[in-house]
Structure formats: C-alpha cells, structure tokens
C-alpha cells in the first residue's frame, strides 16, 4: 500500500521547490509523475512557481468540484501508469478531495505527496490542510526562519506593506498588493499588537 504524505511549512520554506525536485528525481529514473494544482491559486496560472525562479507546468488545474479519484483512476485504467502524484497548495483543496487523494494512495497504490500551508494568516486551519492532518500517513514540517532568526511557524499577511490580521482567508501572494511574511510566534504577536 502506498501512502499519503503531507509536507507543510510557512511561506518561504521551499515547498514548491521541493515538489519540483521530487518530480525531477522520479522523471530522471524514467517514472511518470502527475502534478496537481488548485484553480484557487492564481499565482503562475497553470504553472507552479518557486520563489527561486523555478517554474513547472501543472498537469491538471483542479476545480473545487473536480473528483480527483475519477481523474486519476481514468488515467490509470487507460494504461497511463502513474508512479507518484504531487500536489501543490493542498490547503485550497476540499475535504472530499483530500479523502479522494487518500483513497488513491490506498486503493490504486500510488504515493501522493501534498505540499501546502497548515494555517492561514489568522492562525486558522485551511480545509484541505486540516483534513490532511487527520488522514496523512506521514506528516513532515518544512522549516524556514523568521526575520528575527527564530523558526517561523506563522504566515502574516501584508497589504501595501502593512500587516493585517483580519479579512478573507484566501488572498494570493503577489496579487492585489498582498504579500506574506513568515514569522515566529513572538514576532507574529508583536506585529499584531502594534496593528491593534
């Protein structure tokens, strides 16, 4: 039986870069990977974009209503052997879709490796991430550092260069003057108190 993996980390922890490295490793050995990205993530449009400047086209852009199990099963039945499924920005997937990824790993015997954020800028869980924390066979934190040098665990949102701690859960990095800063807990609360 293959496994469902969740590799999470704050912004700038190298999640997309790592995903592309894993894809390269599989392909270098003549194996086929399938890369999925949610439609919600408009950054890069149909591409995965790393902060290092590396890009890669996603095989499928997944809508909220898409059934991932059916998509993969159809490919699998048509002799398109898939050795690994890599998912970027998993936090934007639905609970049902995470369940489908779990079913793919268990019943189709294809490893599924998901990358994404655990929490939003208000320290709340995302739907996809929350479900993965309950189902994943393996959970791994990808680490990065805060501006102060400590381990970053939170994603603070900035709009026009100013920290904000209220608003819609989803706002895409580098769009509409939105950017994110990886912060340790101490710095997160320091900036939050300053804004209040």
C-alpha positions as CSV (number, residue, x, y, z in Angstrom):
1,X,0.0,0.0,0.0
2,X,1.3,3.5,-0.9
3,X,1.0,6.4,1.5
4,X,-0.5,9.9,1.6
5,X,2.1,12.4,2.7
6,X,1.7,16.0,4.0
7,X,4.7,18.3,3.8
8,X,3.7,21.6,5.3
9,X,5.6,24.8,6.2
10,X,5.2,28.5,6.5
11,X,5.7,30.7,3.4
12,X,9.3,30.6,2.0
13,X,10.0,27.1,3.4
14,X,10.7,25.8,-0.1
15,X,7.6,23.7,-0.6
16,X,7.1,24.2,-4.4
17,X,10.8,24.0,-5.0
18,X,10.9,20.7,-3.1
19,X,7.9,19.4,-5.1
20,X,9.7,20.2,-8.4
21,X,12.9,18.4,-7.1
22,X,10.9,15.3,-6.3
23,X,9.3,15.4,-9.7
24,X,12.7,15.7,-11.3
25,X,14.0,12.7,-9.3
26,X,11.1,10.5,-10.4
27,X,11.4,11.5,-14.1
28,X,15.2,11.1,-14.1
29,X,14.5,7.4,-13.3
30,X,12.0,7.1,-16.2
31,X,9.0,7.3,-13.9
32,X,5.8,9.3,-14.5
33,X,4.6,11.9,-12.1
34,X,1.2,13.7,-12.1
35,X,1.3,17.3,-10.8
36,X,-1.9,18.9,-9.5
37,X,-2.6,22.5,-8.6
38,X,-5.8,24.1,-7.3
39,X,-7.6,26.6,-9.5
40,X,-7.8,28.9,-6.5
41,X,-4.1,29.5,-6.7
42,X,-3.9,32.1,-9.5
43,X,-0.2,32.7,-9.0
44,X,1.6,31.4,-12.0
45,X,-1.7,30.5,-13.6
46,X,-1.1,26.9,-14.9
47,X,2.4,26.8,-13.5
48,X,4.0,26.1,-10.2
49,X,6.2,29.0,-9.3
50,X,9.1,28.8,-6.8
51,X,10.5,31.9,-5.1
52,X,13.9,30.8,-6.5
53,X,12.5,31.5,-10.0
54,X,12.0,27.8,-11.0
55,X,8.7,27.1,-12.8
56,X,6.9,24.0,-14.0
57,X,3.6,23.5,-15.7
58,X,1.0,21.6,-13.7
59,X,-0.6,18.6,-15.4
60,X,-4.1,19.4,-14.1
61,X,-5.6,22.5,-12.6
62,X,-8.2,21.2,-10.1
63,X,-11.5,22.9,-9.6
64,X,-13.4,22.7,-6.3
65,X,-16.0,20.4,-8.0
66,X,-13.5,18.0,-9.6
67,X,-13.3,14.4,-8.5
68,X,-9.6,13.6,-8.3
69,X,-10.1,9.9,-7.7
70,X,-12.1,9.6,-11.0
71,X,-9.5,11.6,-12.9
72,X,-6.6,9.5,-11.7
73,X,-8.5,6.2,-12.0
74,X,-9.4,7.0,-15.6
75,X,-5.7,7.7,-16.4
76,X,-4.6,4.6,-14.6
77,X,-7.2,2.3,-16.3
78,X,-6.0,3.7,-19.7
79,X,-2.6,2.2,-19.1
80,X,-1.1,5.6,-18.2
81,X,1.0,4.3,-15.3
82,X,1.5,6.9,-12.7
83,X,4.3,6.4,-10.2
84,X,3.6,9.4,-8.0
85,X,1.1,12.2,-7.6
86,X,2.4,15.6,-6.4
87,X,0.0,18.2,-5.2
88,X,0.9,21.9,-4.7
89,X,-1.1,24.3,-2.5
90,X,-3.0,21.5,-0.9
91,X,-4.6,23.9,1.6
92,X,-7.0,25.1,-1.1
93,X,-8.4,21.6,-1.8
94,X,-11.7,20.4,-0.2
95,X,-12.1,17.8,2.5
96,X,-13.7,15.5,-0.2
97,X,-10.7,15.9,-2.5
98,X,-8.3,15.1,0.3
99,X,-10.3,12.0,1.0
100,X,-10.0,11.1,-2.7
101,X,-6.2,11.5,-2.6
102,X,-6.2,9.2,0.4
103,X,-8.3,6.6,-1.5
104,X,-5.9,6.9,-4.5
105,X,-2.9,6.1,-2.3
106,X,-4.6,3.2,-0.6
107,X,-6.6,1.6,-3.4
108,X,-4.6,2.5,-6.5
109,X,-1.3,2.1,-4.7
110,X,0.1,5.4,-6.0
111,X,2.1,7.6,-3.5
112,X,0.5,11.0,-3.1
113,X,2.8,13.8,-1.7
114,X,1.0,17.0,-0.8
115,X,2.6,20.4,-0.1
116,X,1.0,23.4,1.5
117,X,0.3,25.7,4.4
118,X,-1.1,24.4,7.7
119,X,-2.7,27.7,8.8
120,X,-3.8,31.0,7.4
121,X,-2.7,34.5,8.4
122,X,-5.1,34.4,11.3
123,X,-3.7,31.1,12.7
124,X,-6.8,29.2,11.5
125,X,-6.6,25.9,9.6
126,X,-7.4,25.6,5.9
127,X,-9.9,22.9,4.9
128,X,-7.5,20.8,2.9
129,X,-4.7,21.0,5.5
130,X,-7.0,20.2,8.4
131,X,-8.2,17.1,6.7
132,X,-4.7,16.0,5.8
133,X,-3.6,16.4,9.4
134,X,-6.2,13.8,10.2
135,X,-5.6,11.3,7.3
136,X,-2.0,11.6,6.2
137,X,0.2,8.5,6.8
138,X,3.2,10.8,7.1
139,X,3.4,14.5,8.2
140,X,6.6,16.5,7.8
141,X,7.3,20.1,8.6
142,X,9.5,22.1,6.2
143,X,11.2,24.7,8.2
144,X,12.1,28.3,7.5
145,X,13.2,31.3,9.6
146,X,11.5,34.5,10.8
147,X,13.0,37.9,10.2
148,X,14.4,37.7,13.7
149,X,16.2,34.4,13.0
150,X,13.9,32.1,15.0
151,X,11.9,29.3,13.4
152,X,8.9,30.7,11.6
153,X,5.6,28.9,12.1
154,X,3.0,31.6,11.0
155,X,2.2,33.4,7.8
156,X,1.5,37.1,8.4
157,X,-0.4,39.0,5.7
158,X,0.7,42.4,4.5
159,X,-1.3,44.7,2.2
160,X,0.5,47.6,0.8
161,X,3.4,46.8,3.1
162,X,1.3,47.0,6.3
163,X,0.4,43.9,8.5
164,X,-3.3,43.0,8.6
165,X,-5.0,40.5,10.9
166,X,-8.5,40.4,9.5
167,X,-10.1,39.7,6.2
168,X,-10.9,36.8,3.9
169,X,-9.0,33.6,4.4
170,X,-7.7,33.5,0.9
171,X,-5.7,36.2,-0.8
172,X,-2.9,35.1,-3.2
173,X,0.7,36.2,-2.6
174,X,1.9,39.0,-5.0
175,X,-1.6,39.8,-6.2
176,X,-3.6,42.9,-5.4
177,X,-0.7,44.3,-3.2
178,X,-0.8,41.2,-1.0
179,X,2.4,39.7,0.4
180,X,3.2,37.3,3.2
181,X,5.9,37.2,5.8
182,X,7.0,34.1,7.6
183,X,7.1,34.9,11.4
184,X,7.8,33.1,14.7
185,X,5.1,33.3,17.3
186,X,6.8,36.1,19.2
187,X,7.1,38.4,16.2
188,X,3.6,37.5,15.0
189,X,2.0,38.7,18.3
190,X,4.3,41.7,18.4
191,X,3.1,42.9,15.0
192,X,-0.5,42.0,15.8
193,X,-0.4,44.1,19.0
194,X,1.2,47.0,17.0
195,X,-1.7,46.9,14.5
196,X,-4.3,47.0,17.2
